[in-house]
Amino acid sequence: MIQPIAKPTPRRRDPKPLRSRPHVIPASVKQAVFDRDDWTCRWCEVPGGALDAHHVTPRSAGGKDEAANLRAVHRICHQAIHNWPTEAKRRGLLA
């Protein structure tokens, strides 16, 4: 009698290691941006909360980690900026 072929079991894949370190904006630059923007999100205009430093000109397009190129935004608002680039450009948050 012929043995049935066993169904292959899926292998668990190990995560790939990071090839580079995540980019970190210097703390002194972020502090200057948050102070300049009065700890208020530039997207929703609500003060406080967990803020990110958003690049107006993306790093991939040559944007620098300088206060002039950064804006304080909430983390959730940061995602909205990248989801709605036309509105972000209208508000001056994307170049």
C-alpha positions as CSV (number, residue, x, y, z in Angstrom):
1,M,0.0,0.0,0.0
2,I,1.2,3.5,-0.9
3,Q,1.8,5.9,2.0
4,P,-0.1,9.2,1.6
5,I,2.1,12.3,1.3
6,A,2.1,14.2,4.6
7,K,0.9,17.8,4.4
8,P,3.7,20.1,5.0
9,T,3.6,22.1,8.3
10,P,4.2,25.8,8.0
11,R,7.5,27.0,9.4
12,R,7.7,29.8,11.8
13,R,9.8,32.5,10.3
14,D,12.3,34.4,12.4
15,P,12.1,38.2,12.1
16,K,14.8,39.7,9.9
17,P,17.4,41.7,11.8
18,L,17.4,45.5,11.3
19,R,20.0,46.5,8.8
20,S,20.4,49.9,10.2
21,R,19.5,51.8,13.4
22,P,16.3,53.8,13.5
23,H,16.9,57.5,12.9
24,V,16.9,59.6,16.1
25,I,16.5,63.3,16.1
26,P,18.8,64.9,18.8
27,A,17.0,65.6,22.0
28,S,18.2,69.2,22.1
29,V,16.7,69.9,18.6
30,K,13.4,68.3,19.6
31,Q,13.3,70.3,22.8
32,A,13.8,73.5,20.8
33,V,11.0,72.6,18.4
34,F,8.6,71.8,21.1
35,D,9.4,75.0,23.0
36,R,9.1,77.1,19.8
37,D,5.7,75.5,19.1
38,D,4.6,76.0,22.7
39,W,4.1,72.2,23.1
40,T,1.1,72.5,20.8
41,C,0.4,70.2,17.8
42,R,0.7,72.1,14.6
43,W,-2.0,69.8,12.9
44,C,-4.9,69.9,15.4
45,E,-3.8,72.9,17.5
46,V,-4.3,70.9,20.8
47,P,-1.6,71.5,23.4
48,G,0.2,68.7,25.2
49,G,0.2,65.0,24.7
50,A,2.8,62.8,23.1
51,L,4.5,64.9,20.5
52,D,6.7,64.0,17.6
53,A,9.1,66.2,15.6
54,H,7.8,66.1,12.0
55,H,10.0,66.9,9.0
56,V,8.4,69.4,6.7
57,T,10.9,68.4,4.0
58,P,11.3,64.7,4.3
59,R,14.8,63.3,5.0
60,S,14.5,61.3,1.8
61,A,14.2,64.6,-0.1
62,G,17.2,66.1,1.7
63,G,15.4,67.5,4.8
64,K,17.7,68.1,7.7
65,D,17.3,67.6,11.4
66,E,17.1,71.4,12.1
67,A,14.4,73.3,14.0
68,A,13.5,75.2,10.8
69,N,12.5,72.0,9.1
70,L,10.7,70.4,12.1
71,R,7.2,70.9,13.5
72,A,5.7,69.6,16.8
73,V,2.7,67.2,16.1
74,H,0.9,64.5,18.1
75,R,1.8,61.0,17.1
76,I,-1.7,60.2,15.7
77,C,-1.7,63.6,13.9
78,H,1.7,62.7,12.4
79,Q,0.1,59.7,10.7
80,A,-2.7,61.9,9.4
81,I,-0.1,64.2,7.8
82,H,1.3,61.3,5.8
83,N,-2.2,59.9,5.0
84,W,-3.5,63.3,3.7
85,P,-0.4,65.0,2.0
86,T,-2.5,67.5,0.1
87,E,-4.1,68.9,3.2
88,A,-0.7,68.8,5.0
89,K,0.8,70.8,2.1
90,R,-2.1,73.3,2.4
91,R,-1.4,73.7,6.1
92,G,2.4,74.1,5.5
93,L,3.4,70.8,7.1
94,L,4.8,69.2,4.0
95,A,7.0,70.8,1.4
